[in-house]
Amino acid sequence: MPTLATEVPDVSTTVRDTHESVTNAASFIEENWAGWLYLGLRILLIVVIAVALRSMVRKALTKLINRMNRGAEAVEGTTLGGLLVNAERRRQRSEAIGSVLRSVASFLILGTAALMVLGTLEINLGPLLASAGVAGVAIGFGARNLVTDFLSGVFMILEDQYGVGDKIDAGVASGEVVEVGLRVTKLRGDNGEIWYVRNGEIKRIGNLSQGWATATVDVQVKPSEDLKRIREVLQEVADGMAKDAPWDEDLWGPVEVLGLAEVLLASMTVRISAKTMPGKQFGVERELRWRIKEAFDAAGIAIVGGMPPAEEEAEPAPDPAATVAPPSALANPASPQAAATAPIPPQVAQAPQAAPRITK
């Protein structure tokens, strides 16, 4: 009768293989633990230094911005370099500059730390940097408008081309600057509307709030008026306005009578000009017109406008007796025009009609 033999695994062989594996692992760990510990400590040190350096730089930039804001609040409302100091304008400008600097500092510090960590792990950075470069070019090409807006906003803020409270003409829109951002500038129009203008679309900027403005008033008078008297009256108006509040603060310099700007048959134009604070020229012009009208009325000087004044005499009607026939009609005395337009002699006009003759 056949006997069934059962194969029994060799326990000693299995135990021996397990012991060898554990021994090899222990020896591997024992041989490399120092390198692993050094690698881990090095990575940890890089991360700690990067985080600490980033925090220090951000705090230093924040303190610098806060100091700039306090300095702007201290000189609020004063004139510096020909410009009226606006604390809100300086605050937004400093905040925008600080945000850019903080972002750039964080990117540089953390990016450098990441590259150092990858280098410590002995990872080949060549393919990674090449892939990142290709991805950056693709993203930059796809978002070129966004990059253009951002860079334009950075340079506008750094160069202080305009700020909050300035009235500007940006080409695509005009109005008072409400907010200045790195990508979009917010303007409030004359009718209260809000314009969102991308910084990359602004090709030229006309700032109406920097430096000084000019108020110009033209006054039309009759050519028969005395110019010396007109100059004296206008000079009195200019001197009085320069002494009265609040116009003495709005005027940048004295009101000047420039003289005759235009001479016509029916009128002559006298021009008055004055330098004012930015944005105050329209109010100064209205006040000048008001005062000039009152002064001219008191002095008896007539102002000629676009419509003829009511006191001017109407032109007399043409005399029918003085009507002259055209040359063509005079050449042919028998023409109807000559008969209609030729003057009637007084003797003929006053001669009595002859009595009719009666014949038998």
BABA-112543 format. One record per residue (C-alpha): residue number from 1; residue in three letters; x, y, z. Coordinates in steps of 0.05 Angstrom, whole numbers, plus 5000, padded with zeros to 4 digits. Each point is the difference from the previous one (the first is absolute). Layout:
% residues N
<nr:NUM, rest:ALA, east:X, north:Y, up:Z>
...
//
This chain:
% residues 360
<nr:1, rest:MET, east:5000, north:5000, up:5000>
<nr:2, rest:PRO, east:5032, north:5066, up:4979>
<nr:3, rest:THR, east:5018, north:5050, up:5054>
<nr:4, rest:LEU, east:4982, north:5075, up:4992>
<nr:5, rest:ALA, east:5060, north:5043, up:5018>
<nr:6, rest:THR, east:4987, north:5072, up:5023>
<nr:7, rest:GLU, east:5054, north:5051, up:4987>
<nr:8, rest:VAL, east:5015, north:5040, up:5063>
<nr:9, rest:PRO, east:5035, north:5068, up:4989>
<nr:10, rest:ASP, east:5069, north:5007, up:5030>
<nr:11, rest:VAL, east:4988, north:5046, up:5059>
<nr:12, rest:SER, east:5074, north:5010, up:5012>
<nr:13, rest:THR, east:5009, north:5027, up:4930>
<nr:14, rest:THR, east:4944, north:5051, up:5008>
<nr:15, rest:VAL, east:5025, north:5023, up:5067>
<nr:16, rest:ARG, east:5070, north:5007, up:4972>
<nr:17, rest:ASP, east:4975, north:5042, up:4940>
<nr:18, rest:THR, east:4959, north:5046, up:5046>
<nr:19, rest:HIS, east:5060, north:5009, up:5046>
<nr:20, rest:GLU, east:5044, north:5019, up:4941>
<nr:21, rest:SER, east:4949, north:5052, up:4975>
<nr:22, rest:VAL, east:4993, north:5032, up:5069>
<nr:23, rest:THR, east:5075, north:5000, up:5008>
<nr:24, rest:ASN, east:5010, north:5033, up:4931>
<nr:25, rest:ALA, east:4946, north:5053, up:5015>
<nr:26, rest:ALA, east:5030, north:5015, up:5068>
<nr:27, rest:SER, east:5069, north:5006, up:4971>
<nr:28, rest:PHE, east:4974, north:5045, up:4943>
<nr:29, rest:ILE, east:4965, north:5046, up:5050>
<nr:30, rest:GLU, east:5061, north:4999, up:5044>
<nr:31, rest:GLU, east:5044, north:5019, up:4942>
<nr:32, rest:ASN, east:4955, north:5056, up:4972>
<nr:33, rest:TRP, east:4963, north:5029, up:5059>
<nr:34, rest:ALA, east:5052, north:5054, up:5008>
<nr:35, rest:GLY, east:4991, north:5022, up:4928>
<nr:36, rest:TRP, east:4924, north:5000, up:5006>
<nr:37, rest:LEU, east:5004, north:5040, up:5064>
<nr:38, rest:TYR, east:5047, north:5050, up:4968>
<nr:39, rest:LEU, east:4954, north:5006, up:4939>
<nr:40, rest:GLY, east:4938, north:5010, up:5043>
<nr:41, rest:LEU, east:5033, north:5051, up:5044>
<nr:42, rest:ARG, east:5026, north:5037, up:4940>
<nr:43, rest:ILE, east:4930, north:5004, up:4967>
<nr:44, rest:LEU, east:4970, north:5021, up:5067>
<nr:45, rest:LEU, east:5053, north:5054, up:5008>
<nr:46, rest:ILE, east:4987, north:5026, up:4929>
<nr:47, rest:VAL, east:4924, north:5004, up:5012>
<nr:48, rest:VAL, east:5008, north:5033, up:5068>
<nr:49, rest:ILE, east:5048, north:5052, up:4974>
<nr:50, rest:ALA, east:4956, north:5015, up:4940>
<nr:51, rest:VAL, east:4937, north:5008, up:5042>
<nr:52, rest:ALA, east:5036, north:5044, up:5052>
<nr:53, rest:LEU, east:5032, north:5043, up:4946>
<nr:54, rest:ARG, east:4934, north:5009, up:4964>
<nr:55, rest:SER, east:4965, north:5021, up:5065>
<nr:56, rest:MET, east:5055, north:5050, up:5017>
<nr:57, rest:VAL, east:4998, north:5031, up:4931>
<nr:58, rest:ARG, east:4924, north:5006, up:5000>
<nr:59, rest:LYS, east:5000, north:5032, up:5070>
<nr:60, rest:ALA, east:5054, north:5049, up:4979>
<nr:61, rest:LEU, east:4960, north:5020, up:4938>
<nr:62, rest:THR, east:4936, north:5007, up:5041>
<nr:63, rest:LYS, east:5035, north:5046, up:5050>
<nr:64, rest:LEU, east:5029, north:5042, up:4944>
<nr:65, rest:ILE, east:4931, north:5007, up:4968>
<nr:66, rest:ASN, east:4968, north:5019, up:5067>
<nr:67, rest:ARG, east:5053, north:5052, up:5011>
<nr:68, rest:MET, east:4986, north:5029, up:4931>
<nr:69, rest:ASN, east:4926, north:5003, up:5015>
<nr:70, rest:ARG, east:5011, north:5036, up:5066>
<nr:71, rest:GLY, east:5045, north:5050, up:4965>
<nr:72, rest:ALA, east:4946, north:5013, up:4948>
<nr:73, rest:GLU, east:4947, north:5010, up:5053>
<nr:74, rest:ALA, east:5046, north:5050, up:5036>
<nr:75, rest:VAL, east:5005, north:5045, up:4938>
<nr:76, rest:GLU, east:4928, north:4990, up:4976>
<nr:77, rest:GLY, east:4974, north:5062, up:4964>
<nr:78, rest:THR, east:5068, north:5034, up:4992>
<nr:79, rest:THR, east:5035, north:5016, up:4935>
<nr:80, rest:LEU, east:5064, north:4961, up:4984>
<nr:81, rest:GLY, east:5038, north:5012, up:4935>
<nr:82, rest:GLY, east:4941, north:5036, up:4969>
<nr:83, rest:LEU, east:4951, north:4943, up:5017>
<nr:84, rest:LEU, east:4947, north:4997, up:5052>
<nr:85, rest:VAL, east:5015, north:4942, up:5046>
<nr:86, rest:ASN, east:4944, north:4948, up:5002>
<nr:87, rest:ALA, east:5006, north:4949, up:5056>
<nr:88, rest:GLU, east:4953, north:4950, up:4967>
<nr:89, rest:ARG, east:5038, north:5005, up:4935>
<nr:90, rest:ARG, east:5066, north:4986, up:5035>
<nr:91, rest:ARG, east:4970, north:4944, up:5041>
<nr:92, rest:GLN, east:4974, north:4963, up:4940>
<nr:93, rest:ARG, east:5064, north:5011, up:4962>
<nr:94, rest:SER, east:5043, north:4975, up:5058>
<nr:95, rest:GLU, east:4954, north:4940, up:5010>
<nr:96, rest:ALA, east:5005, north:4981, up:4927>
<nr:97, rest:ILE, east:5075, north:5007, up:5000>
<nr:98, rest:GLY, east:5005, north:4960, up:5065>
<nr:99, rest:SER, east:4956, north:4945, up:4971>
<nr:100, rest:VAL, east:5044, north:4994, up:4939>
<nr:101, rest:LEU, east:5064, north:4999, up:5041>
<nr:102, rest:ARG, east:4972, north:4948, up:5049>
<nr:103, rest:SER, east:4979, north:4955, up:4943>
<nr:104, rest:VAL, east:5067, north:5006, up:4964>
<nr:105, rest:ALA, east:5038, north:4986, up:5065>
<nr:106, rest:SER, east:4957, north:4939, up:5016>
<nr:107, rest:PHE, east:5008, north:4972, up:4930>
<nr:108, rest:LEU, east:5075, north:5009, up:5000>
<nr:109, rest:ILE, east:5012, north:4972, up:5070>
<nr:110, rest:LEU, east:4952, north:4940, up:4995>
<nr:111, rest:GLY, east:5021, north:4985, up:4928>
<nr:112, rest:THR, east:5073, north:4999, up:5019>
<nr:113, rest:ALA, east:4985, north:4956, up:5060>
<nr:114, rest:ALA, east:4962, north:4950, up:4957>
<nr:115, rest:LEU, east:5057, north:4995, up:4950>
<nr:116, rest:MET, east:5049, north:4989, up:5057>
<nr:117, rest:VAL, east:4957, north:4944, up:5029>
<nr:118, rest:LEU, east:4996, north:4966, up:4932>
<nr:119, rest:GLY, east:5075, north:5006, up:4992>
<nr:120, rest:THR, east:5010, north:4969, up:5069>
<nr:121, rest:LEU, east:4958, north:4941, up:4979>
<nr:122, rest:GLU, east:5046, north:4992, up:4939>
<nr:123, rest:ILE, east:4942, north:5010, up:4951>
<nr:124, rest:ASN, east:5022, north:5021, up:4930>
<nr:125, rest:LEU, east:4973, north:5071, up:4992>
<nr:126, rest:GLY, east:5015, north:5006, up:4926>
<nr:127, rest:PRO, east:4937, north:4967, up:4972>
<nr:128, rest:LEU, east:4958, north:5033, up:5055>
<nr:129, rest:LEU, east:5025, north:5069, up:4984>
<nr:130, rest:ALA, east:4991, north:4988, up:4925>
<nr:131, rest:SER, east:4928, north:4978, up:5012>
<nr:132, rest:ALA, east:4987, north:5059, up:5045>
<nr:133, rest:GLY, east:5029, north:5047, up:4947>
<nr:134, rest:VAL, east:4955, north:4972, up:4946>
<nr:135, rest:ALA, east:4939, north:5004, up:5046>
<nr:136, rest:GLY, east:5018, north:5072, up:5018>
<nr:137, rest:VAL, east:5005, north:5020, up:4927>
<nr:138, rest:ALA, east:4933, north:4968, up:4985>
<nr:139, rest:ILE, east:4966, north:5033, up:5059>
<nr:140, rest:GLY, east:5032, north:5067, up:4984>
<nr:141, rest:PHE, east:4976, north:4996, up:4928>
<nr:142, rest:GLY, east:4930, north:4981, up:5020>
<nr:143, rest:ALA, east:4995, north:5052, up:5055>
<nr:144, rest:ARG, east:5041, north:5055, up:4966>
<nr:145, rest:ASN, east:4945, north:5051, up:5012>
<nr:146, rest:LEU, east:5001, north:4985, up:5074>
<nr:147, rest:VAL, east:5076, north:5005, up:5002>
<nr:148, rest:THR, east:4998, north:5066, up:4962>
<nr:149, rest:ASP, east:4948, north:5029, up:5048>
<nr:150, rest:PHE, east:5041, north:4978, up:5060>
<nr:151, rest:LEU, east:5066, north:5028, up:4975>
<nr:152, rest:SER, east:4967, north:5065, up:4978>
<nr:153, rest:GLY, east:4967, north:5007, up:5068>
<nr:154, rest:VAL, east:5066, north:4989, up:5036>
<nr:155, rest:PHE, east:5036, north:5054, up:4960>
<nr:156, rest:MET, east:4942, north:5049, up:5007>
<nr:157, rest:ILE, east:5001, north:4992, up:5076>
<nr:158, rest:LEU, east:5076, north:5003, up:5005>
<nr:159, rest:GLU, east:5004, north:5062, up:4957>
<nr:160, rest:ASP, east:4940, north:5032, up:5036>
<nr:161, rest:GLN, east:4967, north:5020, up:4935>
<nr:162, rest:TYR, east:4933, north:5009, up:5035>
<nr:163, rest:GLY, east:4967, north:4983, up:5066>
<nr:164, rest:VAL, east:4935, north:5000, up:5038>
<nr:165, rest:GLY, east:4964, north:5067, up:4994>
<nr:166, rest:ASP, east:5035, north:5021, up:4936>
<nr:167, rest:LYS, east:4958, north:5019, up:4939>
<nr:168, rest:ILE, east:5030, north:4967, up:4939>
<nr:169, rest:ASP, east:4987, north:4990, up:4926>
<nr:170, rest:ALA, east:5020, north:4929, up:4984>
<nr:171, rest:GLY, east:4978, north:5002, up:4927>
<nr:172, rest:VAL, east:4948, north:4944, up:5005>
<nr:173, rest:ALA, east:4967, north:5034, up:5060>
<nr:174, rest:SER, east:5008, north:5062, up:5043>
<nr:175, rest:GLY, east:4980, north:5018, up:5071>
<nr:176, rest:GLU, east:5024, north:5000, up:5072>
<nr:177, rest:VAL, east:5043, north:4942, up:5023>
<nr:178, rest:VAL, east:4964, north:4959, up:5053>
<nr:179, rest:GLU, east:5047, north:4940, up:5006>
<nr:180, rest:VAL, east:5067, north:4981, up:4970>
<nr:181, rest:GLY, east:5013, north:4926, up:4992>
<nr:182, rest:LEU, east:5054, north:4958, up:4969>
<nr:183, rest:ARG, east:4953, north:4977, up:4944>
<nr:184, rest:VAL, east:4942, north:5049, up:4998>
<nr:185, rest:THR, east:4992, north:5075, up:5014>
<nr:186, rest:LYS, east:4932, north:5023, up:5024>
<nr:187, rest:LEU, east:4975, north:5069, up:4977>
<nr:188, rest:ARG, east:4937, north:5039, up:5018>
<nr:189, rest:GLY, east:4973, north:5039, up:4941>
<nr:190, rest:ASP, east:4968, north:5069, up:5000>
<nr:191, rest:ASN, east:4930, north:4970, up:5003>
<nr:192, rest:GLY, east:5017, north:4953, up:5058>
<nr:193, rest:GLU, east:5013, north:4938, up:4958>
<nr:194, rest:ILE, east:5058, north:4953, up:5019>
<nr:195, rest:TRP, east:5050, north:4981, up:4946>
<nr:196, rest:TYR, east:5044, north:4938, up:5007>
<nr:197, rest:VAL, east:5060, north:5012, up:4955>
<nr:198, rest:ARG, east:5052, north:4946, up:4990>
<nr:199, rest:ASN, east:5070, north:5027, up:5011>
<nr:200, rest:GLY, east:5025, north:4968, up:4936>
<nr:201, rest:GLU, east:4950, north:5040, up:4958>
<nr:202, rest:ILE, east:5024, north:5067, up:5025>
<nr:203, rest:LYS, east:5047, north:5028, up:4947>
<nr:204, rest:ARG, east:5003, north:5071, up:5025>
<nr:205, rest:ILE, east:4980, north:5035, up:5064>
<nr:206, rest:GLY, east:4982, north:5073, up:5009>
<nr:207, rest:ASN, east:5002, north:5017, up:5075>
<nr:208, rest:LEU, east:4958, north:5062, up:5013>
<nr:209, rest:SER, east:5015, north:5001, up:5075>
<nr:210, rest:GLN, east:5076, north:5007, up:5000>
<nr:211, rest:GLY, east:5036, north:5067, up:4999>
<nr:212, rest:TRP, east:4953, north:5057, up:4985>
<nr:213, rest:ALA, east:4941, north:5016, up:4956>
<nr:214, rest:THR, east:4982, north:5062, up:4959>
<nr:215, rest:ALA, east:4936, north:5040, up:5005>
<nr:216, rest:THR, east:4987, north:5043, up:4938>
<nr:217, rest:VAL, east:4942, north:5049, up:4990>
<nr:218, rest:ASP, east:4986, north:5038, up:4935>
<nr:219, rest:VAL, east:4958, north:5063, up:5004>
<nr:220, rest:GLN, east:4970, north:5032, up:4938>
<nr:221, rest:VAL, east:4988, north:5075, up:5000>
<nr:222, rest:LYS, east:4983, north:5053, up:4948>
<nr:223, rest:PRO, east:5059, north:5028, up:4960>
<nr:224, rest:SER, east:4980, north:5069, up:5022>
<nr:225, rest:GLU, east:5015, north:4986, up:5074>
<nr:226, rest:ASP, east:5061, north:5030, up:5034>
<nr:227, rest:LEU, east:5054, north:4947, up:5006>
<nr:228, rest:LYS, east:5034, north:5035, up:5059>
<nr:229, rest:ARG, east:4935, north:5002, up:5038>
<nr:230, rest:ILE, east:4988, north:4927, up:4985>
<nr:231, rest:ARG, east:5069, north:4981, up:5025>
<nr:232, rest:GLU, east:4990, north:5039, up:5064>
<nr:233, rest:VAL, east:4933, north:4967, up:5015>
<nr:234, rest:LEU, east:5028, north:4930, up:4985>
<nr:235, rest:GLN, east:5061, north:5013, up:5044>
<nr:236, rest:GLU, east:4955, north:5020, up:5057>
<nr:237, rest:VAL, east:4961, north:4936, up:4992>
<nr:238, rest:ALA, east:5064, north:4959, up:4999>
<nr:239, rest:ASP, east:5029, north:5033, up:5062>
<nr:240, rest:GLY, east:4935, north:4992, up:5038>
<nr:241, rest:MET, east:4994, north:4927, up:4983>
<nr:242, rest:ALA, east:5071, north:4986, up:5021>
<nr:243, rest:LYS, east:4985, north:5028, up:5070>
<nr:244, rest:ASP, east:4932, north:4966, up:5012>
<nr:245, rest:ALA, east:4993, north:4931, up:5030>
<nr:246, rest:PRO, east:4997, north:4944, up:4978>
<nr:247, rest:TRP, east:5025, north:5024, up:4933>
<nr:248, rest:ASP, east:5067, north:5022, up:5028>
<nr:249, rest:GLU, east:5015, north:4926, up:5015>
<nr:250, rest:ASP, east:4976, north:4975, up:4933>
<nr:251, rest:LEU, east:5043, north:5049, up:4960>
<nr:252, rest:TRP, east:5070, north:4976, up:4985>
<nr:253, rest:GLY, east:5022, north:5070, up:4978>
<nr:254, rest:PRO, east:4972, north:5069, up:4986>
<nr:255, rest:VAL, east:4943, north:5011, up:4950>
<nr:256, rest:GLU, east:5031, north:5031, up:4938>
<nr:257, rest:VAL, east:4966, north:5044, up:4948>
<nr:258, rest:LEU, east:5034, north:4974, up:4937>
<nr:259, rest:GLY, east:4970, north:5052, up:4953>
<nr:260, rest:LEU, east:4963, north:4997, up:4934>
<nr:261, rest:ALA, east:4992, north:4930, up:4972>
<nr:262, rest:GLU, east:4957, north:5019, up:4940>
<nr:263, rest:VAL, east:4976, north:5064, up:4966>
<nr:264, rest:LEU, east:4940, north:4999, up:4953>
<nr:265, rest:LEU, east:4955, north:5052, up:4969>
<nr:266, rest:ALA, east:4944, north:4988, up:5050>
<nr:267, rest:SER, east:5039, north:4980, up:5062>
<nr:268, rest:MET, east:5068, north:4991, up:5031>
<nr:269, rest:THR, east:5021, north:4945, up:5049>
<nr:270, rest:VAL, east:5040, north:5012, up:5063>
<nr:271, rest:ARG, east:5032, north:4938, up:5032>
<nr:272, rest:ILE, east:5011, north:4989, up:5075>
<nr:273, rest:SER, east:5041, north:4940, up:5025>
<nr:274, rest:ALA, east:5021, north:4972, up:5067>
<nr:275, rest:LYS, east:5037, north:4938, up:5025>
<nr:276, rest:THR, east:4959, north:4960, up:5050>
<nr:277, rest:MET, east:5006, north:4938, up:5043>
<nr:278, rest:PRO, east:4987, north:4936, up:4962>
<nr:279, rest:GLY, east:4926, north:4990, up:4986>
<nr:280, rest:LYS, east:4980, north:5070, up:5024>
<nr:281, rest:GLN, east:5003, north:5036, up:4934>
<nr:282, rest:PHE, east:4926, north:4992, up:4983>
<nr:283, rest:GLY, east:4977, north:5031, up:5065>
<nr:284, rest:VAL, east:5049, north:5057, up:4992>
<nr:285, rest:GLU, east:4975, north:5013, up:4929>
<nr:286, rest:ARG, east:4927, north:5004, up:5023>
<nr:287, rest:GLU, east:5017, north:5047, up:5057>
<nr:288, rest:LEU, east:5041, north:5044, up:4953>
<nr:289, rest:ARG, east:4942, north:5006, up:4951>
<nr:290, rest:TRP, east:4953, north:5018, up:5056>
<nr:291, rest:ARG, east:5045, north:5055, up:5028>
<nr:292, rest:ILE, east:5017, north:5028, up:4932>
<nr:293, rest:LYS, east:4927, north:5006, up:4982>
<nr:294, rest:GLU, east:4984, north:5037, up:5065>
<nr:295, rest:ALA, east:5061, north:5046, up:4991>
<nr:296, rest:PHE, east:4983, north:5016, up:4928>
<nr:297, rest:ASP, east:4928, north:5015, up:5017>
<nr:298, rest:ALA, east:5022, north:5048, up:5055>
<nr:299, rest:ALA, east:5051, north:5033, up:4953>
<nr:300, rest:GLY, east:4950, north:5006, up:4942>
<nr:301, rest:ILE, east:5040, north:4955, up:4954>
<nr:302, rest:ALA, east:4957, north:4958, up:4953>
<nr:303, rest:ILE, east:5017, north:4927, up:4988>
<nr:304, rest:VAL, east:4987, north:4973, up:4931>
<nr:305, rest:GLY, east:4979, north:4928, up:4996>
<nr:306, rest:GLY, east:4980, north:4952, up:4946>
<nr:307, rest:MET, east:4931, north:5034, up:4994>
<nr:308, rest:PRO, east:4995, north:5076, up:4989>
<nr:309, rest:PRO, east:4986, north:5037, up:5065>
<nr:310, rest:ALA, east:4930, north:5028, up:5011>
<nr:311, rest:GLU, east:5025, north:5072, up:5005>
<nr:312, rest:GLU, east:5032, north:4998, up:4932>
<nr:313, rest:GLU, east:4961, north:5041, up:4948>
<nr:314, rest:ALA, east:4968, north:4962, up:4943>
<nr:315, rest:GLU, east:5025, north:5012, up:4931>
<nr:316, rest:PRO, east:4958, north:5053, up:4963>
<nr:317, rest:ALA, east:4956, north:4975, up:4944>
<nr:318, rest:PRO, east:5027, north:5014, up:4930>
<nr:319, rest:ASP, east:4974, north:5064, up:4966>
<nr:320, rest:PRO, east:4960, north:4981, up:4938>
<nr:321, rest:ALA, east:5019, north:5066, up:4967>
<nr:322, rest:ALA, east:5074, north:4982, up:5007>
<nr:323, rest:THR, east:4993, north:4932, up:4966>
<nr:324, rest:VAL, east:5048, north:4993, up:4943>
<nr:325, rest:ALA, east:4984, north:4956, up:4941>
<nr:326, rest:PRO, east:5049, north:4947, up:4981>
<nr:327, rest:PRO, east:5048, north:5015, up:4943>
<nr:328, rest:SER, east:4963, north:4953, up:4953>
<nr:329, rest:ALA, east:4935, north:5039, up:5011>
<nr:330, rest:LEU, east:5034, north:5068, up:4991>
<nr:331, rest:ALA, east:5029, north:4977, up:4934>
<nr:332, rest:ASN, east:4929, north:4989, up:4975>
<nr:333, rest:PRO, east:4955, north:5056, up:5025>
<nr:334, rest:ALA, east:4939, north:4968, up:4969>
<nr:335, rest:SER, east:5005, north:4937, up:5041>
<nr:336, rest:PRO, east:4949, north:4986, up:5055>
<nr:337, rest:GLN, east:5054, north:4999, up:5053>
<nr:338, rest:ALA, east:5023, north:5069, up:4981>
<nr:339, rest:ALA, east:4929, north:5026, up:5003>
<nr:340, rest:ALA, east:4989, north:4968, up:5068>
<nr:341, rest:THR, east:5066, north:5021, up:5032>
<nr:342, rest:ALA, east:5013, north:5067, up:4967>
<nr:343, rest:PRO, east:4989, north:5059, up:5048>
<nr:344, rest:ILE, east:4940, north:5044, up:4984>
<nr:345, rest:PRO, east:5018, north:5075, up:4993>
<nr:346, rest:PRO, east:4967, north:5043, up:5052>
<nr:347, rest:GLN, east:4970, north:5045, up:4945>
<nr:348, rest:VAL, east:4966, north:4941, up:4968>
<nr:349, rest:ALA, east:4977, north:4972, up:5066>
<nr:350, rest:GLN, east:4969, north:5066, up:5022>
<nr:351, rest:ALA, east:4972, north:5024, up:4933>
<nr:352, rest:PRO, east:4923, north:5002, up:4997>
<nr:353, rest:GLN, east:4964, north:4957, up:4950>
<nr:354, rest:ALA, east:4978, north:5037, up:4937>
<nr:355, rest:ALA, east:4925, north:5008, up:4989>
<nr:356, rest:PRO, east:4973, north:4958, up:4943>
<nr:357, rest:ARG, east:4986, north:5037, up:4935>
<nr:358, rest:ILE, east:4930, north:5000, up:4971>
<nr:359, rest:THR, east:4994, north:5000, up:4926>
<nr:360, rest:LYS, east:4938, north:5011, up:4959>
//
